[in-house]
């Protein structure tokens, strides 16, 4: 015996001392998984096609955020930002704010319905629950 650490772990003496032996075993399990998972998944996909989600492309005709807000929602967002700037807090970049101010709801089908922001107090459903 050359008294090497690798041989001690395999011989059984090293498996009772510390986390190194557990990591050693997990390394071999992961190594085995890397080589076997691909063929097993492809065999399973061939047998059970209904269990896998195919790649799908979502093609929604949605305009930019600033063009999906009605006047009330746009004014609310602008007033919120102006109020935060009054206290020295900036949430939007200047060019984003300019785009929001110049936004226009051209198509009513693209109007954001419900709460257009993550502000909890803006959403009436949250107000009822809290």
MMTF fields as JSON, N, C-alpha, C and O atoms, coordinates in Angstrom:
{
  "mmtfVersion": "1.0.0",
  "mmtfProducer": "UNKNOWN",
  "numBonds": 519,
  "numAtoms": 520,
  "numGroups": 130,
  "numChains": 1,
  "numModels": 1,
  "chainsPerModel": [1],
  "groupsPerChain": [130],
  "chainIdList": ["A"],
  "bondAtomList": [4, 2, 8, 6, 12, 10, 16, 14, 20, 18, 24, 22, 28, 26, 32, 30, 36, 34, 40, 38, 44, 42, 48, 46, 52, 50, 56, 54, 60, 58, 64, 62, 68, 66, 72, 70, 76, 74, 80, 78, 84, 82, 88, 86, 92, 90, 96, 94, 100, 98, 104, 102, 108, 106, 112, 110, 116, 114, 120, 118, 124, 122, 128, 126, 132, 130, 136, 134, 140, 138, 144, 142, 148, 146, 152, 150, 156, 154, 160, 158, 164, 162, 168, 166, 172, 170, 176, 174, 180, 178, 184, 182, 188, 186, 192, 190, 196, 194, 200, 198, 204, 202, 208, 206, 212, 210, 216, 214, 220, 218, 224, 222, 228, 226, 232, 230, 236, 234, 240, 238, 244, 242, 248, 246, 252, 250, 256, 254, 260, 258, 264, 262, 268, 266, 272, 270, 276, 274, 280, 278, 284, 282, 288, 286, 292, 290, 296, 294, 300, 298, 304, 302, 308, 306, 312, 310, 316, 314, 320, 318, 324, 322, 328, 326, 332, 330, 336, 334, 340, 338, 344, 342, 348, 346, 352, 350, 356, 354, 360, 358, 364, 362, 368, 366, 372, 370, 376, 374, 380, 378, 384, 382, 388, 386, 392, 390, 396, 394, 400, 398, 404, 402, 408, 406, 412, 410, 416, 414, 420, 418, 424, 422, 428, 426, 432, 430, 436, 434, 440, 438, 444, 442, 448, 446, 452, 450, 456, 454, 460, 458, 464, 462, 468, 466, 472, 470, 476, 474, 480, 478, 484, 482, 488, 486, 492, 490, 496, 494, 500, 498, 504, 502, 508, 506, 512, 510, 516, 514],
  "bondOrderList": [1, 1, 1, 1, 1, 1, 1, 1, 1, 1, 1, 1, 1, 1, 1, 1, 1, 1, 1, 1, 1, 1, 1, 1, 1, 1, 1, 1, 1, 1, 1, 1, 1, 1, 1, 1, 1, 1, 1, 1, 1, 1, 1, 1, 1, 1, 1, 1, 1, 1, 1, 1, 1, 1, 1, 1, 1, 1, 1, 1, 1, 1, 1, 1, 1, 1, 1, 1, 1, 1, 1, 1, 1, 1, 1, 1, 1, 1, 1, 1, 1, 1, 1, 1, 1, 1, 1, 1, 1, 1, 1, 1, 1, 1, 1, 1, 1, 1, 1, 1, 1, 1, 1, 1, 1, 1, 1, 1, 1, 1, 1, 1, 1, 1, 1, 1, 1, 1, 1, 1, 1, 1, 1, 1, 1, 1, 1, 1, 1],
  "groupList": [{"groupName": "UNK", "atomNameList": ["N", "CA", "C", "O"], "elementList": ["N", "C", "C", "O"], "formalChargeList": [0, 0, 0, 0], "bondAtomList": [1, 0, 2, 1, 3, 2], "bondOrderList": [1, 1, 2], "singleLetterCode": "X", "chemCompType": "L-PEPTIDE LINKING"}],
  "groupTypeList": [0, 0, 0, 0, 0, 0, 0, 0, 0, 0, 0, 0, 0, 0, 0, 0, 0, 0, 0, 0, 0, 0, 0, 0, 0, 0, 0, 0, 0, 0, 0, 0, 0, 0, 0, 0, 0, 0, 0, 0, 0, 0, 0, 0, 0, 0, 0, 0, 0, 0, 0, 0, 0, 0, 0, 0, 0, 0, 0, 0, 0, 0, 0, 0, 0, 0, 0, 0, 0, 0, 0, 0, 0, 0, 0, 0, 0, 0, 0, 0, 0, 0, 0, 0, 0, 0, 0, 0, 0, 0, 0, 0, 0, 0, 0, 0, 0, 0, 0, 0, 0, 0, 0, 0, 0, 0, 0, 0, 0, 0, 0, 0, 0, 0, 0, 0, 0, 0, 0, 0, 0, 0, 0, 0, 0, 0, 0, 0, 0, 0],
  "groupIdList": [1, 2, 3, 4, 5, 6, 7, 8, 9, 10, 11, 12, 13, 14, 15, 16, 17, 18, 19, 20, 21, 22, 23, 24, 25, 26, 27, 28, 29, 30, 31, 32, 33, 34, 35, 36, 37, 38, 39, 40, 41, 42, 43, 44, 45, 46, 47, 48, 49, 50, 51, 52, 53, 54, 55, 56, 57, 58, 59, 60, 61, 62, 63, 64, 65, 66, 67, 68, 69, 70, 71, 72, 73, 74, 75, 76, 77, 78, 79, 80, 81, 82, 83, 84, 85, 86, 87, 88, 89, 90, 91, 92, 93, 94, 95, 96, 97, 98, 99, 100, 101, 102, 103, 104, 105, 106, 107, 108, 109, 110, 111, 112, 113, 114, 115, 116, 117, 118, 119, 120, 121, 122, 123, 124, 125, 126, 127, 128, 129, 130],
  "secStructList": [7, 7, 7, 7, 2, 2, 2, 2, 2, 2, 2, 6, 1, 4, 4, 4, 1, 1, 6, 2, 2, 2, 2, 2, 2, 2, 2, 2, 2, 2, 2, 2, 2, 2, 2, 2, 2, 2, 2, 2, 2, 2, 2, 2, 2, 2, 2, 7, 4, 4, 4, 1, 7, 7, 7, 7, 7, 7, 7, 7, 7, 7, 7, 7, 4, 4, 4, 1, 7, 7, 2, 2, 2, 2, 2, 2, 2, 2, 2, 2, 2, 2, 2, 2, 2, 2, 6, 6, 7, 7, 7, 1, 7, 2, 2, 2, 2, 2, 2, 2, 2, 2, 7, 7, 7, 7, 7, 4, 4, 4, 7, 7, 7, 1, 7, 7, 1, 1, 7, 4, 4, 4, 7, 2, 2, 2, 2, 2, 2, 7],
  "xCoordList": [0.825, 0.0, 0.875, 1.854, 0.517, 1.281, 0.706, 1.236, -0.398, -1.056, -1.556, -1.416, -2.143, -2.728, -4.157, -4.845, -4.597, -5.944, -7.017, -8.033, -6.804, -7.775, -7.975, -9.109, -6.891, -7.002, -7.675, -8.431, -7.427, -8.069, -9.579, -10.338, -10.018, -11.449, -12.103, -13.213, -11.442, -12.008, -11.929, -12.767, -10.958, -10.772, -11.785, -11.944, -12.464, -13.461, -13.089, -13.972, -11.86, -11.458, -11.871, -12.216, -11.837, -12.112, -13.586, -13.929, -14.476, -15.901, -16.541, -17.696, -15.836, -16.38, -15.82, -16.186, -14.95, -14.306, -14.647, -14.097, -15.543, -15.804, -16.637, -17.081, -16.846, -17.7, -17.018, -17.683, -15.726, -15.023, -15.528, -15.633, -15.839, -16.308, -17.694, -17.973, -18.56, -19.886, -19.769, -20.47, -18.895, -18.687, -18.092, -18.411, -17.24, -16.641, -17.712, -17.697, -18.627, -19.718, -20.649, -21.054, -20.995, -21.871, -21.23, -21.935, -19.921, -19.23, -19.471, -19.786, -19.327, -19.543, -21.004, -21.285, -21.927, -23.351, -23.635, -24.326, -23.117, -23.33, -22.654, -23.217, -21.467, -20.741, -21.543, -21.644, -22.101, -22.943, -24.195, -24.602, -24.802, -26.005, -25.731, -26.565, -24.586, -24.262, -24.226, -24.643, -23.741, -23.636, -24.905, -25.147, -25.706, -26.87, -28.168, -29.104, -28.244, -29.511, -29.969, -31.163, -29.055, -29.435, -30.113, -31.21, -29.525, -30.193, -31.491, -32.441, -31.563, -32.797, -33.919, -35.052, -33.622, -34.655, -35.105, -36.298, -34.193, -34.598, -35.423, -36.358, -35.112, -35.928, -37.318, -38.318, -37.376, -38.659, -39.483, -40.702, -38.83, -39.533, -40.092, -41.153, -39.4, -39.904, -41.11, -42.004, -41.142, -42.261, -43.471, -44.607, -43.242, -44.332, -44.255, -43.8, -44.693, -44.607, -45.561, -45.334, -46.625, -47.596, -47.058, -47.641, -45.988, -45.437, -44.49, -44.081, -44.14, -43.181, -43.87, -44.747, -43.461, -43.985, -43.102, -41.883, -43.72, -42.944, -42.587, -43.211, -41.592, -41.244, -42.367, -42.856, -42.764, -43.813, -43.35, -42.59, -43.815, -43.468, -44.695, -45.774, -44.508, -45.596, -45.438, -44.436, -46.424, -46.373, -47.584, -48.593, -47.461, -48.546, -48.225, -47.086, -49.204, -49.029, -49.28, -50.37, -48.254, -48.365, -47.467, -46.312, -48.027, -47.274, -46.387, -46.422, -45.609, -44.754, -45.604, -46.769, -45.003, -45.722, -46.368, -47.535, -45.625, -46.158, -47.311, -48.089, -47.428, -48.531, -49.705, -50.679, -49.623, -50.715, -51.449, -52.33, -51.1, -51.744, -52.754, -52.515, -53.89, -54.848, -54.408, -53.413, -55.151, -54.737, -54.673, -53.764, -55.633, -55.666, -54.438, -53.79, -54.124, -52.964, -51.653, -50.742, -51.559, -50.348, -50.157, -49.05, -51.249, -51.157, -50.767, -49.975, -51.324, -51.006, -49.502, -48.86, -48.953, -47.543, -46.654, -45.643, -47.021, -46.23, -46.271, -45.244, -47.458, -47.582, -46.799, -46.183, -46.824, -46.033, -44.545, -43.855, -44.066, -42.647, -42.29, -41.237, -43.156, -42.888, -42.897, -42.102, -43.789, -43.833, -42.557, -42.02, -42.077, -40.858, -39.646, -38.744, -39.62, -38.516, -38.517, -37.469, -39.711, -39.82, -39.066, -38.534, -39.017, -38.303, -36.903, -36.239, -36.444, -35.088, -34.939, -33.821, -36.032, -35.988, -36.293, -37.271, -35.462, -35.692, -35.9, -35.021, -37.064, -37.364, -37.24, -36.959, -37.443, -37.353, -36.232, -35.934, -35.622, -34.669, -35.422, -36.621, -34.713, -35.348, -35.913, -37.012, -35.171, -35.691, -36.908, -37.786, -36.976, -38.159, -39.356, -40.467, -39.129, -40.205, -40.689, -41.89, -39.76, -40.15, -40.967, -41.943, -40.567, -41.335, -42.721, -43.702, -42.796, -44.094, -45.0, -46.193, -44.436, -45.234, -45.712, -46.799, -44.909, -45.303, -46.062, -46.425, -46.305, -47.027, -48.468, -49.05, -49.04, -50.413, -51.065, -50.511, -52.234, -52.987, -53.672, -54.685, -53.106, -53.624, -54.675, -55.609, -54.52, -55.411, -56.006, -55.271, -57.338, -57.986, -57.791, -57.915, -57.49, -57.246, -55.941, -55.751, -55.055, -53.762, -53.757, -52.704, -54.91, -54.996, -54.755, -55.364, -53.859, -53.614, -54.824, -55.239, -55.378, -56.581, -56.183, -55.28, -56.837, -56.523, -55.459, -55.422, -54.604, -53.555, -52.34, -51.781, -51.935, -50.823, -49.474, -48.437, -49.483, -48.253, -48.179, -49.17, -47.02, -46.853, -47.203, -46.976, -47.74, -48.114, -49.321, -50.383, -49.153, -50.231, -51.451, -52.583, -51.235, -52.366, -53.143, -54.247, -52.591, -53.277, -54.276, -55.248, -54.05, -54.902, -56.016, -55.728, -57.273, -58.38, -58.535, -59.027, -58.12, -58.209, -57.286, -57.657, -56.101, -55.18, -55.699, -55.541, -56.314, -56.835, -57.917, -57.97, -58.781, -59.842, -59.254, -59.746, -58.2, -57.633, -56.823, -56.722, -56.245, -55.449, -56.226, -55.707],
  "yCoordList": [-1.182, 0.0, 1.254, 1.343, 2.187, 3.429, 4.498, 5.607, 4.171, 5.086, 6.351, 7.46, 6.165, 7.287, 7.519, 6.576, 8.743, 9.105, 8.436, 7.984, 8.366, 7.747, 6.288, 5.812, 5.577, 4.158, 3.989, 3.036, 4.876, 4.781, 4.971, 4.315, 5.871, 6.076, 4.848, 4.49, 4.198, 3.005, 1.787, 0.891, 1.747, 0.586, 0.541, -0.508, 1.62, 1.601, 2.401, 2.75, 2.7, 3.467, 4.931, 5.57, 5.453, 6.873, 7.221, 8.401, 6.243, 6.544, 6.932, 7.356, 6.799, 7.189, 8.511, 8.975, 9.116, 10.335, 11.532, 11.68, 12.378, 13.657, 13.598, 12.527, 14.761, 14.862, 14.472, 14.397, 14.225, 13.94, 12.659, 12.581, 11.662, 10.401, 10.558, 9.965, 11.346, 11.583, 12.334, 12.017, 13.317, 14.051, 13.141, 13.279, 12.223, 11.276, 10.371, 10.117, 9.899, 9.05, 9.854, 9.375, 11.075, 11.92, 12.28, 12.441, 12.409, 12.663, 11.525, 11.771, 10.276, 9.144, 9.005, 8.621, 9.308, 9.28, 10.325, 10.038, 11.528, 12.587, 12.261, 12.506, 11.717, 11.31, 10.255, 10.318, 9.306, 8.277, 8.903, 8.531, 9.846, 10.535, 11.293, 11.281, 11.944, 12.711, 11.844, 12.287, 10.63, 9.757, 8.969, 8.604, 8.699, 7.835, 8.625, 8.101, 9.856, 10.59, 10.863, 10.772, 11.192, 11.478, 10.306, 10.483, 9.128, 7.99, 7.589, 7.201, 7.67, 7.289, 8.263, 7.842, 9.551, 10.543, 10.376, 10.496, 10.102, 9.921, 8.647, 8.637, 7.575, 6.365, 6.617, 6.158, 7.342, 7.655, 8.569, 8.422, 9.512, 10.421, 9.657, 10.013, 8.624, 7.824, 6.996, 6.782, 6.529, 5.697, 6.523, 6.158, 7.607, 8.387, 9.832, 10.71, 10.071, 11.423, 12.385, 13.595, 11.857, 12.741, 13.359, 14.322, 12.845, 13.348, 14.527, 15.146, 14.848, 15.914, 17.089, 16.915, 18.277, 19.492, 19.838, 19.949, 20.007, 20.372, 21.848, 22.621, 22.217, 23.626, 24.386, 23.989, 25.479, 26.277, 27.719, 28.213, 28.349, 29.743, 30.585, 30.361, 31.545, 32.436, 33.688, 34.397, 33.94, 35.09, 35.964, 35.911, 36.759, 37.662, 39.044, 39.507, 39.663, 41.005, 42.01, 42.571, 42.226, 43.145, 44.344, 44.211, 45.494, 46.721, 46.976, 46.214, 48.025, 48.399, 48.769, 49.146, 48.654, 48.916, 50.294, 50.43, 51.312, 52.672, 52.882, 53.823, 52.011, 52.122, 51.223, 51.147, 50.538, 49.675, 50.249, 49.593, 51.458, 52.092, 53.121, 53.868, 53.157, 54.218, 55.477, 55.461, 56.558, 57.843, 57.793, 58.365, 57.111, 57.033, 56.296, 56.772, 55.148, 54.374, 55.108, 55.079, 55.762, 56.507, 57.671, 57.904, 58.407, 59.529, 59.053, 59.704, 57.92, 57.36, 57.063, 57.413, 56.426, 56.049, 57.288, 57.334, 58.281, 59.517, 60.252, 60.735, 60.335, 61.016, 60.271, 60.897, 58.92, 58.152, 58.469, 58.672, 58.509, 58.778, 60.197, 60.415, 61.162, 62.541, 62.668, 63.419, 61.941, 61.976, 61.362, 61.888, 60.27, 59.646, 60.542, 60.602, 61.237, 62.161, 63.316, 63.876, 63.664, 64.718, 64.33, 65.197, 63.036, 62.539, 62.039, 61.463, 62.245, 61.868, 60.43, 59.918, 59.77, 58.386, 58.372, 58.972, 57.692, 57.567, 56.094, 55.266, 55.775, 54.39, 54.182, 53.07, 55.213, 55.107, 55.994, 57.045, 55.55, 56.406, 57.543, 57.441, 58.606, 59.777, 59.421, 59.855, 58.633, 58.289, 57.371, 57.432, 56.531, 55.689, 56.551, 56.321, 57.538, 58.453, 59.26, 59.483, 59.699, 60.439, 59.562, 60.021, 58.309, 57.384, 57.139, 57.034, 57.049, 56.841, 58.044, 57.889, 59.24, 60.45, 60.583, 61.106, 60.112, 60.23, 59.007, 58.953, 58.022, 56.816, 57.115, 58.081, 56.268, 56.478, 55.127, 54.278, 54.93, 53.695, 53.777, 54.46, 53.066, 53.134, 52.059, 52.272, 50.901, 49.779, 49.343, 48.995, 49.361, 48.999, 47.532, 47.163, 46.696, 45.28, 45.072, 44.03, 46.042, 45.928, 46.627, 46.756, 47.075, 47.765, 46.767, 45.697, 47.127, 46.278, 46.345, 47.422, 45.185, 45.108, 44.761, 43.952, 45.356, 45.082, 46.037, 47.204, 45.538, 46.36, 46.365, 45.308, 47.522, 47.626, 47.715, 47.751, 47.749, 47.937, 46.937, 46.283, 46.823, 45.923, 46.588, 46.006, 47.77, 48.486, 47.796, 47.702, 47.316, 46.585, 47.458, 46.985, 48.714, 49.581, 49.993, 50.523, 49.762, 50.1, 49.007, 49.277, 47.784, 46.661, 46.501, 46.235, 46.655, 46.568, 45.185, 45.072, 44.131, 42.785, 42.645, 42.012, 43.217, 43.17, 44.001, 43.62, 45.127, 45.979, 45.235, 45.325, 44.503, 43.737, 42.649, 42.415, 41.981, 40.862, 41.32, 40.596, 42.517, 42.997, 43.964, 44.472],
  "zCoordList": [0.0, 0.0, 0.0, 0.74, -0.813, -0.893, 0.017, 0.084, 0.733, 1.668, 0.955, 1.47, -0.246, -0.976, -0.505, -0.114, -0.539, -0.099, -0.96, -0.433, -2.279, -3.179, -2.811, -2.752, -2.563, -2.214, -0.857, -0.672, 0.092, 1.403, 1.299, 2.011, 0.409, 0.23, -0.368, 0.023, -1.304, -1.925, -1.012, -1.103, -0.158, 0.707, 1.842, 2.466, 2.126, 3.171, 4.391, 5.175, 4.586, 5.76, 5.635, 6.629, 4.431, 4.226, 4.184, 4.265, 4.06, 3.932, 5.259, 5.283, 6.322, 7.616, 8.106, 9.185, 7.338, 7.836, 6.958, 5.866, 7.424, 6.791, 5.523, 5.108, 4.91, 3.732, 2.423, 1.389, 2.442, 1.193, 0.547, -0.677, 1.355, 0.776, 0.155, -0.887, 0.781, 0.209, -1.111, -2.072, -1.16, -2.413, -3.489, -4.67, -3.081, -4.014, -4.643, -5.847, -3.815, -4.314, -5.21, -6.27, -4.797, -5.611, -6.94, -7.936, -6.978, -8.233, -9.215, -10.379, -8.758, -9.651, -10.068, -11.203, -9.177, -9.539, -10.601, -11.578, -10.43, -11.41, -12.743, -13.81, -12.673, -13.883, -14.653, -15.879, -13.942, -14.558, -15.169, -16.269, -14.463, -14.943, -16.244, -17.149, -16.346, -17.542, -18.794, -19.864, -18.675, -19.841, -20.117, -21.267, -19.134, -19.301, -19.516, -20.12, -19.042, -19.097, -20.528, -20.814, -21.422, -22.811, -23.499, -24.029, -23.52, -24.159, -23.475, -24.156, -22.163, -21.47, -21.807, -22.041, -21.835, -22.17, -23.605, -23.884, -24.529, -25.929, -26.098, -26.9, -25.375, -25.444, -24.86, -25.411, -23.753, -23.138, -24.033, -24.113, -24.708, -25.614, -26.815, -27.329, -27.265, -28.376, -27.996, -28.815, -26.76, -26.301, -25.873, -26.174, -25.189, -24.585, -25.062, -24.329, -26.27, -26.829, -26.14, -26.146, -25.547, -24.911, -23.62, -23.122, -23.079, -21.819, -22.017, -21.035, -23.224, -23.486, -24.162, -25.009, -23.776, -24.376, -25.554, -25.422, -26.696, -27.881, -27.808, -27.08, -28.562, -28.624, -29.306, -30.363, -28.688, -29.289, -29.384, -28.551, -30.387, -30.592, -30.297, -30.846, -29.43, -29.081, -29.923, -29.832, -30.727, -31.616, -31.33, -32.033, -30.295, -29.946, -30.489, -30.425, -31.0, -31.533, -30.407, -30.29, -29.587, -28.465, -28.729, -29.134, -28.489, -28.687, -27.467, -26.501, -27.512, -26.392, -25.18, -25.312, -24.003, -22.746, -22.746, -22.381, -23.15, -23.105, -24.081, -23.926, -25.085, -26.038, -25.677, -26.426, -24.53, -24.08, -22.881, -22.325, -22.475, -21.323, -21.774, -22.723, -21.088, -21.376, -20.629, -19.904, -20.81, -20.228, -18.707, -18.106, -18.079, -16.626, -16.08, -15.148, -16.655, -16.201, -16.469, -15.642, -17.616, -17.956, -16.985, -16.498, -16.704, -15.772, -14.371, -13.69, -13.945, -12.632, -12.539, -11.549, -13.557, -13.548, -13.561, -12.86, -14.347, -14.417, -13.075, -12.599, -12.467, -11.17, -10.083, -9.22, -10.125, -9.161, -9.288, -8.289, -10.52, -10.743, -10.314, -9.714, -10.615, -10.198, -8.682, -8.116, -8.022, -6.558, -5.959, -4.984, -6.529, -6.018, -6.258, -5.423, -7.395, -7.664, -6.669, -6.348, -6.186, -5.177, -3.904, -3.211, -3.595, -2.417, -2.749, -1.887, -3.971, -4.349, -4.824, -4.879, -5.165, -5.633, -7.127, -7.573, -7.887, -9.326, -9.657, -9.416, -10.209, -10.595, -12.1, -12.547, -12.87, -14.322, -14.841, -14.275, -15.923, -16.608, -17.297, -17.558, -17.582, -18.22, -19.588, -19.935, -20.372, -21.705, -21.613, -22.473, -20.599, -20.405, -20.037, -20.515, -19.192, -18.802, -19.998, -20.152, -20.848, -22.049, -22.994, -23.587, -23.13, -23.98, -23.397, -24.133, -22.07, -21.43, -21.644, -21.905, -21.536, -21.74, -23.175, -23.421, -24.129, -25.534, -26.042, -27.217, -25.171, -25.59, -25.922, -25.428, -26.773, -27.214, -27.456, -28.156, -26.88, -27.079, -28.43, -28.583, -29.425, -30.788, -31.051, -31.824, -30.403, -30.644, -29.305, -28.381, -29.2, -27.938, -27.577, -26.409, -28.555, -28.262, -27.496, -26.868, -27.542, -26.856, -25.504, -24.88, -25.049, -23.763, -22.634, -22.599, -21.71, -20.551, -19.633, -19.206, -19.338, -18.523, -17.101, -16.887, -16.145, -14.753, -14.261, -14.652, -13.41, -12.817, -13.737, -14.03, -14.186, -15.133, -14.446, -15.108, -13.122, -12.38, -11.233, -10.907, -10.631, -9.494, -8.165, -7.105, -8.211, -7.0, -6.368, -6.983, -5.14, -4.476, -4.223, -4.321, -3.902, -3.597, -4.836, -4.72, -6.014, -7.256, -7.632, -8.338, -7.172, -7.536, -6.502, -5.335, -6.899, -5.937, -5.307, -4.185, -6.015, -5.442, -4.244, -3.256, -4.308, -3.175, -2.025, -0.865, -2.323, -1.268, -0.495, 0.731, -1.195, -0.519, 0.372, 1.476, -0.104, 0.649, 1.853, 2.844, 1.777, 2.898, 3.74, 4.734]
}
